[in-house]
Amino acid sequence: MPIIVNLDVMMAKRKMSLNELSEKVGLTLSNLSILKTGKAKAIRFSTLEAICEVLNCQPGDILEFVEEGK
């Protein structure tokens, strides 16, 4: 998949656990886990906004485009 989710990287930089992020963002652990592992097919802008606010980052810090075959 050409979109890479770097949520785990940002969480590590902020020393935040999945449980803590889940509580602060208001998402279930399972939904955050799906996003973190790159298995999500979509993300709502409101969810992305909440994650960025909690992690004090930009959407580009979490989502990365990589061309296929590279």
All heavy atoms as a GROMACS GRO file, in nm:
protein
  535
    1MET      N    1   0.084  -0.117   0.000
    1MET     CA    2   0.000   0.000   0.000
    1MET      C    3   0.089   0.124   0.000
    1MET      O    4   0.183   0.132   0.077
    1MET     CB    5  -0.091   0.000   0.124
    1MET     CG    6  -0.179   0.123   0.125
    1MET     SD    7  -0.267   0.165   0.276
    1MET     CE    8  -0.357   0.025   0.318
    2PRO      N    9   0.063   0.220  -0.086
    2PRO     CA   10   0.150   0.336  -0.097
    2PRO      C   11   0.138   0.437   0.017
    2PRO      O   12   0.221   0.524   0.032
    2PRO     CB   13   0.110   0.399  -0.230
    2PRO     CG   14  -0.021   0.342  -0.266
    2PRO     CD   15  -0.036   0.215  -0.192
    3ILE      N   16   0.033   0.428   0.099
    3ILE     CA   17   0.021   0.518   0.214
    3ILE      C   18   0.070   0.443   0.338
    3ILE      O   19   0.017   0.339   0.374
    3ILE     CB   20  -0.124   0.566   0.237
    3ILE    CG1   21  -0.176   0.640   0.115
    3ILE    CG2   22  -0.133   0.652   0.362
    3ILE    CD1   23  -0.109   0.773   0.087
    4ILE      N   24   0.173   0.496   0.401
    4ILE     CA   25   0.231   0.437   0.521
    4ILE      C   26   0.182   0.517   0.641
    4ILE      O   27   0.187   0.640   0.640
    4ILE     CB   28   0.385   0.441   0.515
    4ILE    CG1   29   0.437   0.377   0.387
    4ILE    CG2   30   0.446   0.377   0.640
    4ILE    CD1   31   0.403   0.232   0.371
    5VAL      N   32   0.139   0.448   0.746
    5VAL     CA   33   0.093   0.513   0.869
    5VAL      C   34   0.206   0.505   0.971
    5VAL      O   35   0.247   0.396   1.010
    5VAL     CB   36  -0.035   0.445   0.923
    5VAL    CG1   37  -0.081   0.515   1.051
    5VAL    CG2   38  -0.145   0.448   0.818
    6ASN      N   39   0.255   0.620   1.012
    6ASN     CA   40   0.365   0.628   1.107
    6ASN      C   41   0.317   0.665   1.247
    6ASN      O   42   0.387   0.733   1.322
    6ASN     CB   43   0.468   0.731   1.059
    6ASN     CG   44   0.538   0.687   0.933
    6ASN    OD1   45   0.579   0.573   0.922
    6ASN    ND2   46   0.550   0.776   0.838
    7LEU      N   47   0.198   0.620   1.282
    7LEU     CA   48   0.141   0.653   1.413
    7LEU      C   49   0.229   0.600   1.525
    7LEU      O   50   0.252   0.669   1.624
    7LEU     CB   51  -0.001   0.597   1.424
    7LEU     CG   52  -0.076   0.630   1.552
    7LEU    CD1   53  -0.088   0.780   1.573
    7LEU    CD2   54  -0.214   0.565   1.550
    8ASP      N   55   0.280   0.478   1.510
    8ASP     CA   56   0.365   0.420   1.613
    8ASP      C   57   0.492   0.501   1.635
    8ASP      O   58   0.540   0.515   1.748
    8ASP     CB   59   0.397   0.274   1.583
    8ASP     CG   60   0.457   0.252   1.445
    8ASP    OD1   61   0.445   0.342   1.359
    8ASP    OD2   62   0.514   0.144   1.422
    9VAL      N   63   0.546   0.559   1.528
    9VAL     CA   64   0.667   0.642   1.539
    9VAL      C   65   0.637   0.768   1.620
    9VAL      O   66   0.712   0.804   1.712
    9VAL     CB   67   0.720   0.681   1.398
    9VAL    CG1   68   0.835   0.779   1.408
    9VAL    CG2   69   0.761   0.557   1.321
   10MET      N   70   0.525   0.834   1.588
   10MET     CA   71   0.488   0.956   1.661
   10MET      C   72   0.456   0.926   1.807
   10MET      O   73   0.492   1.003   1.896
   10MET     CB   74   0.370   1.026   1.594
   10MET     CG   75   0.403   1.090   1.462
   10MET     SD   76   0.547   1.200   1.465
   10MET     CE   77   0.496   1.322   1.584
   11MET      N   78   0.391   0.814   1.832
   11MET     CA   79   0.360   0.776   1.970
   11MET      C   80   0.489   0.751   2.048
   11MET      O   81   0.501   0.792   2.163
   11MET     CB   82   0.271   0.651   1.972
   11MET     CG   83   0.131   0.677   1.925
   11MET     SD   84   0.033   0.526   1.903
   11MET     CE   85   0.058   0.442   2.057
   12ALA      N   86   0.586   0.686   1.985
   12ALA     CA   87   0.714   0.660   2.052
   12ALA      C   88   0.788   0.790   2.081
   12ALA      O   89   0.845   0.807   2.189
   12ALA     CB   90   0.801   0.569   1.966
   13LYS      N   91   0.784   0.884   1.985
   13LYS     CA   92   0.850   1.014   2.007
   13LYS      C   93   0.788   1.090   2.123
   13LYS      O   94   0.856   1.162   2.193
   13LYS     CB   95   0.842   1.099   1.880
   13LYS     CG   96   0.934   1.054   1.770
   13LYS     CD   97   0.925   1.147   1.651
   13LYS     CE   98   1.019   1.104   1.540
   13LYS     NZ   99   1.010   1.191   1.423
   14ARG      N  100   0.657   1.072   2.143
   14ARG     CA  101   0.586   1.141   2.251
   14ARG      C  102   0.576   1.056   2.377
   14ARG      O  103   0.516   1.096   2.475
   14ARG     CB  104   0.444   1.179   2.206
   14ARG     CG  105   0.437   1.264   2.082
   14ARG     CD  106   0.503   1.399   2.101
   14ARG     NE  107   0.478   1.487   1.988
   14ARG     CZ  108   0.564   1.515   1.892
   14ARG    NH1  109   0.685   1.462   1.894
   14ARG    NH2  110   0.533   1.598   1.795
   15LYS      N  111   0.636   0.934   2.371
   15LYS     CA  112   0.633   0.840   2.483
   15LYS      C  113   0.490   0.817   2.532
   15LYS      O  114   0.460   0.825   2.651
   15LYS     CB  115   0.722   0.890   2.597
   15LYS     CG  116   0.868   0.896   2.560
   15LYS     CD  117   0.952   0.943   2.676
   15LYS     CE  118   1.098   0.927   2.651
   15LYS     NZ  119   1.164   1.022   2.572
   16MET      N  120   0.402   0.788   2.435
   16MET     CA  121   0.261   0.768   2.465
   16MET      C  122   0.219   0.627   2.425
   16MET      O  123   0.253   0.581   2.317
   16MET     CB  124   0.177   0.872   2.390
   16MET     CG  125   0.032   0.873   2.432
   16MET     SD  126  -0.062   1.008   2.357
   16MET     CE  127   0.012   1.149   2.435
   17SER      N  128   0.147   0.562   2.512
   17SER     CA  129   0.099   0.426   2.484
   17SER      C  130  -0.030   0.433   2.403
   17SER      O  131  -0.096   0.536   2.395
   17SER     CB  132   0.073   0.352   2.614
   17SER     OG  133  -0.040   0.407   2.680
   18LEU      N  134  -0.066   0.320   2.344
   18LEU     CA  135  -0.190   0.311   2.268
   18LEU      C  136  -0.310   0.335   2.360
   18LEU      O  137  -0.406   0.401   2.321
   18LEU     CB  138  -0.200   0.174   2.200
   18LEU     CG  139  -0.299   0.160   2.086
   18LEU    CD1  140  -0.266   0.256   1.973
   18LEU    CD2  141  -0.304   0.019   2.036
   19ASN      N  142  -0.302   0.284   2.483
   19ASN     CA  143  -0.410   0.306   2.580
   19ASN      C  144  -0.428   0.454   2.610
   19ASN      O  145  -0.541   0.505   2.614
   19ASN     CB  146  -0.383   0.231   2.710
   19ASN     CG  147  -0.405   0.083   2.697
   19ASN    OD1  148  -0.486   0.038   2.618
   19ASN    ND2  149  -0.332   0.005   2.775
   20GLU      N  150  -0.318   0.523   2.633
   20GLU     CA  151  -0.324   0.666   2.665
   20GLU      C  152  -0.380   0.746   2.548
   20GLU      O  153  -0.464   0.834   2.566
   20GLU     CB  154  -0.185   0.716   2.704
   20GLU     CG  155  -0.182   0.857   2.756
   20GLU     CD  156  -0.043   0.902   2.796
   20GLU    OE1  157   0.051   0.820   2.796
   20GLU    OE2  158  -0.029   1.021   2.828
   21LEU      N  159  -0.332   0.716   2.427
   21LEU     CA  160  -0.381   0.786   2.308
   21LEU      C  161  -0.530   0.759   2.288
   21LEU      O  162  -0.606   0.850   2.257
   21LEU     CB  163  -0.301   0.744   2.185
   21LEU     CG  164  -0.337   0.816   2.056
   21LEU    CD1  165  -0.310   0.966   2.066
   21LEU    CD2  166  -0.260   0.758   1.939
   22SER      N  167  -0.570   0.635   2.310
   22SER     CA  168  -0.710   0.597   2.296
   22SER      C  169  -0.799   0.680   2.387
   22SER      O  170  -0.903   0.731   2.346
   22SER     CB  171  -0.726   0.448   2.327
   22SER     OG  172  -0.862   0.413   2.333
   23GLU      N  173  -0.758   0.695   2.512
   23GLU     CA  174  -0.835   0.773   2.608
   23GLU      C  175  -0.842   0.920   2.570
   23GLU      O  176  -0.948   0.982   2.577
   23GLU     CB  177  -0.774   0.760   2.748
   23GLU     CG  178  -0.793   0.623   2.810
   23GLU     CD  179  -0.720   0.608   2.942
   23GLU    OE1  180  -0.671   0.710   2.997
   23GLU    OE2  181  -0.712   0.494   2.991
   24LYS      N  182  -0.730   0.976   2.527
   24LYS     CA  183  -0.724   1.120   2.496
   24LYS      C  184  -0.797   1.155   2.366
   24LYS      O  185  -0.852   1.264   2.354
   24LYS     CB  186  -0.579   1.167   2.490
   24LYS     CG  187  -0.513   1.168   2.626
   24LYS     CD  188  -0.374   1.224   2.620
   24LYS     CE  189  -0.315   1.230   2.760
   24LYS     NZ  190  -0.185   1.297   2.763
   25VAL      N  191  -0.796   1.063   2.270
   25VAL     CA  192  -0.859   1.089   2.141
   25VAL      C  193  -1.006   1.048   2.143
   25VAL      O  194  -1.087   1.104   2.070
   25VAL     CB  195  -0.783   1.015   2.028
   25VAL    CG1  196  -0.855   1.026   1.896
   25VAL    CG2  197  -0.642   1.070   2.015
   26GLY      N  198  -1.040   0.951   2.227
   26GLY     CA  199  -1.178   0.904   2.233
   26GLY      C  200  -1.210   0.798   2.130
   26GLY      O  201  -1.324   0.787   2.086
   27LEU      N  202  -1.110   0.720   2.092
   27LEU     CA  203  -1.130   0.608   2.000
   27LEU      C  204  -1.105   0.478   2.074
   27LEU      O  205  -1.030   0.475   2.172
   27LEU     CB  206  -1.032   0.616   1.882
   27LEU     CG  207  -1.057   0.723   1.779
   27LEU    CD1  208  -0.944   0.724   1.678
   27LEU    CD2  209  -1.189   0.700   1.709
   28THR      N  210  -1.165   0.371   2.024
   28THR     CA  211  -1.142   0.241   2.087
   28THR      C  212  -1.001   0.193   2.056
   28THR      O  213  -0.940   0.232   1.956
   28THR     CB  214  -1.243   0.136   2.036
   28THR    OG1  215  -1.221   0.116   1.896
   28THR    CG2  216  -1.386   0.179   2.061
   29LEU      N  217  -0.952   0.106   2.142
   29LEU     CA  218  -0.819   0.048   2.120
   29LEU      C  219  -0.813  -0.027   1.988
   29LEU      O  220  -0.714  -0.020   1.916
   29LEU     CB  221  -0.782  -0.047   2.234
   29LEU     CG  222  -0.730   0.017   2.361
   29LEU    CD1  223  -0.715  -0.087   2.470
   29LEU    CD2  224  -0.599   0.085   2.336
   30SER      N  225  -0.921  -0.098   1.955
   30SER     CA  226  -0.920  -0.176   1.832
   30SER      C  227  -0.913  -0.086   1.709
   30SER      O  228  -0.840  -0.117   1.614
   30SER     CB  229  -1.041  -0.269   1.825
   30SER     OG  230  -1.161  -0.195   1.830
   31ASN      N  231  -0.985   0.025   1.708
   31ASN     CA  232  -0.979   0.116   1.593
   31ASN      C  233  -0.842   0.181   1.580
   31ASN      O  234  -0.790   0.194   1.470
   31ASN     CB  235  -1.088   0.223   1.604
   31ASN     CG  236  -1.224   0.171   1.567
   31ASN    OD1  237  -1.236   0.068   1.502
   31ASN    ND2  238  -1.327   0.240   1.610
   32LEU      N  239  -0.784   0.220   1.692
   32LEU     CA  240  -0.649   0.278   1.687
   32LEU      C  241  -0.547   0.174   1.642
   32LEU      O  242  -0.454   0.205   1.568
   32LEU     CB  243  -0.609   0.335   1.823
   32LEU     CG  244  -0.641   0.481   1.846
   32LEU    CD1  245  -0.596   0.523   1.986
   32LEU    CD2  246  -0.580   0.570   1.742
   33SER      N  247  -0.563   0.052   1.687
   33SER     CA  248  -0.472  -0.056   1.648
   33SER      C  249  -0.479  -0.081   1.498
   33SER      O  250  -0.376  -0.101   1.433
   33SER     CB  251  -0.506  -0.182   1.726
   33SER     OG  252  -0.418  -0.286   1.691
   34ILE      N  253  -0.600  -0.081   1.442
   34ILE     CA  254  -0.616  -0.099   1.298
   34ILE      C  255  -0.545   0.012   1.222
   34ILE      O  256  -0.476  -0.012   1.123
   34ILE     CB  257  -0.766  -0.105   1.261
   34ILE    CG1  258  -0.827  -0.236   1.310
   34ILE    CG2  259  -0.788  -0.089   1.112
   34ILE    CD1  260  -0.979  -0.240   1.306
   35LEU      N  261  -0.557   0.134   1.271
   35LEU     CA  262  -0.490   0.247   1.207
   35LEU      C  263  -0.339   0.235   1.222
   35LEU      O  264  -0.264   0.252   1.125
   35LEU     CB  265  -0.539   0.378   1.270
   35LEU     CG  266  -0.480   0.506   1.214
   35LEU    CD1  267  -0.511   0.521   1.066
   35LEU    CD2  268  -0.532   0.626   1.291
   36LYS      N  269  -0.294   0.202   1.341
   36LYS     CA  270  -0.150   0.192   1.368
   36LYS      C  271  -0.081   0.086   1.285
   36LYS      O  272   0.032   0.104   1.240
   36LYS     CB  273  -0.130   0.164   1.518
   36LYS     CG  274   0.013   0.162   1.563
   36LYS     CD  275   0.020   0.136   1.711
   36LYS     CE  276   0.134   0.044   1.738
   36LYS     NZ  277   0.140  -0.011   1.869
   37THR      N  278  -0.150  -0.025   1.260
   37THR     CA  279  -0.089  -0.134   1.183
   37THR      C  280  -0.102  -0.114   1.033
   37THR      O  281  -0.054  -0.198   0.956
   37THR     CB  282  -0.151  -0.270   1.222
   37THR    OG1  283  -0.292  -0.264   1.199
   37THR    CG2  284  -0.122  -0.305   1.366
   38GLY      N  285  -0.167  -0.006   0.991
   38GLY     CA  286  -0.179   0.022   0.849
   38GLY      C  287  -0.289  -0.055   0.780
   38GLY      O  288  -0.294  -0.060   0.657
   39LYS      N  289  -0.379  -0.117   0.856
   39LYS     CA  290  -0.487  -0.196   0.798
   39LYS      C  291  -0.612  -0.114   0.770
   39LYS      O  292  -0.706  -0.164   0.710
   39LYS     CB  293  -0.521  -0.313   0.890
   39LYS     CG  294  -0.408  -0.413   0.902
   39LYS     CD  295  -0.443  -0.526   0.994
   39LYS     CE  296  -0.324  -0.621   1.006
   39LYS     NZ  297  -0.350  -0.727   1.102
   40ALA      N  298  -0.614   0.011   0.812
   40ALA     CA  299  -0.731   0.097   0.791
   40ALA      C  300  -0.742   0.134   0.643
   40ALA      O  301  -0.642   0.156   0.576
   40ALA     CB  302  -0.720   0.223   0.875
   41LYS      N  303  -0.864   0.139   0.595
   41LYS     CA  304  -0.890   0.177   0.456
   41LYS      C  305  -0.919   0.326   0.445
   41LYS      O  306  -0.912   0.383   0.336
   41LYS     CB  307  -1.010   0.099   0.401
   41LYS     CG  308  -0.989  -0.050   0.401
   41LYS     CD  309  -0.885  -0.089   0.301
   41LYS     CE  310  -0.867  -0.240   0.298
   41LYS     NZ  311  -0.742  -0.281   0.241
   42ALA      N  312  -0.954   0.391   0.556
   42ALA     CA  313  -0.988   0.533   0.555
   42ALA      C  314  -0.970   0.588   0.696
   42ALA      O  315  -0.963   0.513   0.793
   42ALA     CB  316  -1.132   0.552   0.510
   43ILE      N  317  -0.963   0.720   0.705
   43ILE     CA  318  -0.960   0.788   0.835
   43ILE      C  319  -1.039   0.917   0.821
   43ILE      O  320  -1.027   0.988   0.720
   43ILE     CB  321  -0.814   0.815   0.883
   43ILE    CG1  322  -0.815   0.879   1.022
   43ILE    CG2  323  -0.737   0.897   0.783
   43ILE    CD1  324  -0.679   0.890   1.087
   44ARG      N  325  -1.121   0.944   0.918
   44ARG     CA  326  -1.197   1.070   0.917
   44ARG      C  327  -1.104   1.185   0.951
   44ARG      O  328  -1.012   1.171   1.032
   44ARG     CB  329  -1.309   1.064   1.021
   44ARG     CG  330  -1.416   0.965   0.989
   44ARG     CD  331  -1.517   0.962   1.102
   44ARG     NE  332  -1.607   0.850   1.081
   44ARG     CZ  333  -1.737   0.860   1.085
   44ARG    NH1  334  -1.794   0.975   1.114
   44ARG    NH2  335  -1.812   0.756   1.063
   45PHE      N  336  -1.131   1.299   0.889
   45PHE     CA  337  -1.052   1.417   0.919
   45PHE      C  338  -1.063   1.454   1.067
   45PHE      O  339  -0.966   1.498   1.128
   45PHE     CB  340  -1.092   1.536   0.833
   45PHE     CG  341  -1.036   1.530   0.693
   45PHE    CD1  342  -1.111   1.581   0.588
   45PHE    CD2  343  -0.913   1.476   0.665
   45PHE    CE1  344  -1.061   1.577   0.459
   45PHE    CE2  345  -0.862   1.471   0.537
   45PHE     CZ  346  -0.937   1.522   0.433
   46SER      N  347  -1.179   1.435   1.126
   46SER     CA  348  -1.197   1.467   1.268
   46SER      C  349  -1.108   1.378   1.356
   46SER      O  350  -1.052   1.424   1.456
   46SER     CB  351  -1.344   1.455   1.310
   46SER     OG  352  -1.392   1.324   1.285
   47THR      N  353  -1.093   1.252   1.316
   47THR     CA  354  -1.006   1.160   1.389
   47THR      C  355  -0.861   1.200   1.372
   47THR      O  356  -0.784   1.205   1.469
   47THR     CB  357  -1.026   1.016   1.340
   47THR    OG1  358  -1.163   0.979   1.359
   47THR    CG2  359  -0.936   0.918   1.412
   48LEU      N  360  -0.822   1.231   1.249
   48LEU     CA  361  -0.685   1.274   1.222
   48LEU      C  362  -0.653   1.402   1.297
   48LEU      O  363  -0.546   1.417   1.356
   48LEU     CB  364  -0.665   1.294   1.071
   48LEU     CG  365  -0.526   1.326   1.022
   48LEU    CD1  366  -0.424   1.220   1.063
   48LEU    CD2  367  -0.526   1.344   0.871
   49GLU      N  368  -0.749   1.494   1.300
   49GLU     CA  369  -0.731   1.620   1.373
   49GLU      C  370  -0.710   1.594   1.522
   49GLU      O  371  -0.620   1.652   1.584
   49GLU     CB  372  -0.854   1.709   1.352
   49GLU     CG  373  -0.847   1.840   1.426
   49GLU     CD  374  -0.973   1.923   1.409
   49GLU    OE1  375  -1.064   1.884   1.335
   49GLU    OE2  376  -0.978   2.030   1.472
   50ALA      N  377  -0.791   1.506   1.580
   50ALA     CA  378  -0.779   1.475   1.723
   50ALA      C  379  -0.645   1.410   1.755
   50ALA      O  380  -0.581   1.445   1.855
   50ALA     CB  381  -0.894   1.384   1.767
   51ILE      N  382  -0.601   1.319   1.670
   51ILE     CA  383  -0.472   1.253   1.691
   51ILE      C  384  -0.359   1.355   1.683
   51ILE      O  385  -0.269   1.356   1.767
   51ILE     CB  386  -0.451   1.139   1.590
   51ILE    CG1  387  -0.548   1.024   1.620
   51ILE    CG2  388  -0.307   1.088   1.592
   51ILE    CD1  389  -0.552   0.916   1.513
   52CYS      N  390  -0.365   1.442   1.582
   52CYS     CA  391  -0.261   1.544   1.566
   52CYS      C  392  -0.259   1.641   1.684
   52CYS      O  393  -0.152   1.683   1.728
   52CYS     CB  394  -0.281   1.621   1.435
   52CYS     SG  395  -0.240   1.525   1.288
   53GLU      N  396  -0.376   1.673   1.735
   53GLU     CA  397  -0.383   1.764   1.849
   53GLU      C  398  -0.320   1.701   1.973
   53GLU      O  399  -0.239   1.763   2.041
   53GLU     CB  400  -0.529   1.800   1.878
   53GLU     CG  401  -0.544   1.908   1.982
   53GLU     CD  402  -0.689   1.950   1.999
   53GLU    OE1  403  -0.760   1.965   1.898
   53GLU    OE2  404  -0.730   1.968   2.115
   54VAL      N  405  -0.352   1.575   1.998
   54VAL     CA  406  -0.299   1.505   2.116
   54VAL      C  407  -0.148   1.483   2.103
   54VAL      O  408  -0.073   1.500   2.199
   54VAL     CB  409  -0.373   1.371   2.138
   54VAL    CG1  410  -0.301   1.286   2.241
   54VAL    CG2  411  -0.517   1.396   2.179
   55LEU      N  412  -0.102   1.445   1.983
   55LEU     CA  413   0.040   1.417   1.963
   55LEU      C  414   0.121   1.542   1.926
   55LEU      O  415   0.243   1.534   1.909
   55LEU     CB  416   0.058   1.311   1.854
   55LEU     CG  417   0.006   1.171   1.888
   55LEU    CD1  418   0.023   1.077   1.769
   55LEU    CD2  419   0.077   1.115   2.011
   56ASN      N  420   0.052   1.655   1.912
   56ASN     CA  421   0.117   1.782   1.877
   56ASN      C  422   0.203   1.764   1.751
   56ASN      O  423   0.324   1.786   1.751
   56ASN     CB  424   0.202   1.833   1.993
   56ASN     CG  425   0.249   1.975   1.970
   56ASN    OD1  426   0.182   2.053   1.903
   56ASN    ND2  427   0.364   2.009   2.024
   57CYS      N  428   0.136   1.722   1.643
   57CYS     CA  429   0.205   1.696   1.517
   57CYS      C  430   0.118   1.738   1.400
   57CYS      O  431   0.004   1.781   1.419
   57CYS     CB  432   0.245   1.550   1.506
   57CYS     SG  433   0.105   1.436   1.493
   58GLN      N  434   0.169   1.721   1.280
   58GLN     CA  435   0.097   1.750   1.157
   58GLN      C  436   0.053   1.619   1.093
   58GLN      O  437   0.115   1.514   1.117
   58GLN     CB  438   0.189   1.826   1.059
   58GLN     CG  439   0.230   1.964   1.107
   58GLN     CD  440   0.111   2.058   1.116
   58GLN    OE1  441   0.030   2.065   1.023
   58GLN    NE2  442   0.099   2.128   1.226
   59PRO      N  443  -0.053   1.622   1.010
   59PRO     CA  444  -0.096   1.499   0.942
   59PRO      C  445   0.017   1.431   0.864
   59PRO      O  446   0.024   1.308   0.860
   59PRO     CB  447  -0.207   1.547   0.848
   59PRO     CG  448  -0.262   1.668   0.915
   59PRO     CD  449  -0.144   1.734   0.981
   60GLY      N  450   0.106   1.509   0.806
   60GLY     CA  451   0.219   1.453   0.732
   60GLY      C  452   0.319   1.380   0.819
   60GLY      O  453   0.400   1.302   0.769
   61ASP      N  454   0.313   1.403   0.950
   61ASP     CA  455   0.399   1.329   1.042
   61ASP      C  456   0.346   1.188   1.063
   61ASP      O  457   0.421   1.097   1.099
   61ASP     CB  458   0.406   1.399   1.178
   61ASP     CG  459   0.472   1.536   1.170
   61ASP    OD1  460   0.562   1.554   1.086
   61ASP    OD2  461   0.433   1.625   1.248
   62ILE      N  462   0.216   1.170   1.039
   62ILE     CA  463   0.151   1.041   1.062
   62ILE      C  464   0.134   0.963   0.932
   62ILE      O  465   0.152   0.842   0.929
   62ILE     CB  466   0.014   1.061   1.130
   62ILE    CG1  467   0.035   1.125   1.268
   62ILE    CG2  468  -0.062   0.930   1.142
   62ILE    CD1  469  -0.092   1.166   1.336
   63LEU      N  470   0.098   1.033   0.824
   63LEU     CA  471   0.073   0.968   0.696
   63LEU      C  472   0.183   1.001   0.597
   63LEU      O  473   0.223   1.116   0.584
   63LEU     CB  474  -0.062   1.014   0.639
   63LEU     CG  475  -0.183   0.990   0.727
   63LEU    CD1  476  -0.307   1.051   0.664
   63LEU    CD2  477  -0.203   0.842   0.753
   64GLU      N  478   0.230   0.901   0.527
   64GLU     CA  479   0.340   0.918   0.431
   64GLU      C  480   0.306   0.844   0.302
   64GLU      O  481   0.259   0.730   0.305
   64GLU     CB  482   0.468   0.860   0.492
   64GLU     CG  483   0.587   0.863   0.402
   64GLU     CD  484   0.708   0.795   0.466
   64GLU    OE1  485   0.700   0.749   0.582
   64GLU    OE2  486   0.810   0.786   0.398
   65PHE      N  487   0.328   0.908   0.189
   65PHE     CA  488   0.304   0.846   0.058
   65PHE      C  489   0.435   0.790   0.007
   65PHE      O  490   0.537   0.859   0.001
   65PHE     CB  491   0.248   0.947  -0.041
   65PHE     CG  492   0.237   0.893  -0.180
   65PHE    CD1  493   0.138   0.803  -0.213
   65PHE    CD2  494   0.328   0.928  -0.278
   65PHE    CE1  495   0.128   0.751  -0.342
   65PHE    CE2  496   0.320   0.878  -0.406
   65PHE     CZ  497   0.219   0.789  -0.438
   66VAL      N  498   0.434   0.662  -0.032
   66VAL     CA  499   0.551   0.596  -0.089
   66VAL      C  500   0.506   0.531  -0.220
   66VAL      O  501   0.410   0.455  -0.221
   66VAL     CB  502   0.608   0.490   0.006
   66VAL    CG1  503   0.726   0.418  -0.057
   66VAL    CG2  504   0.648   0.552   0.138
   67GLU      N  505   0.575   0.562  -0.329
   67GLU     CA  506   0.540   0.503  -0.457
   67GLU      C  507   0.558   0.352  -0.454
   67GLU      O  508   0.654   0.303  -0.394
   67GLU     CB  509   0.625   0.564  -0.568
   67GLU     CG  510   0.592   0.709  -0.600
   67GLU     CD  511   0.668   0.760  -0.718
   67GLU    OE1  512   0.673   0.688  -0.822
   67GLU    OE2  513   0.723   0.870  -0.708
   68GLU      N  514   0.467   0.282  -0.520
   68GLU     CA  515   0.478   0.135  -0.524
   68GLU      C  516   0.603   0.097  -0.602
   68GLU      O  517   0.644   0.161  -0.695
   68GLU     CB  518   0.354   0.077  -0.593
   68GLU     CG  519   0.230   0.099  -0.511
   68GLU     CD  520   0.145  -0.025  -0.504
   68GLU    OE1  521   0.198  -0.136  -0.517
   68GLU    OE2  522   0.024  -0.008  -0.484
   69GLY      N  523   0.667  -0.009  -0.555
   69GLY     CA  524   0.786  -0.058  -0.620
   69GLY      C  525   0.914   0.008  -0.571
   69GLY      O  526   1.022  -0.022  -0.620
   70LYS      N  527   0.902   0.097  -0.475
   70LYS     CA  528   1.023   0.162  -0.421
   70LYS      C  529   1.047   0.119  -0.280
   70LYS      O  530   0.966   0.080  -0.208
   70LYS     CB  531   1.007   0.314  -0.425
   70LYS     CG  532   1.016   0.367  -0.565
   70LYS     CD  533   1.029   0.516  -0.564
   70LYS     CE  534   1.049   0.565  -0.705
   70LYS     NZ  535   1.071   0.706  -0.712
   0.00000   0.00000   0.00000
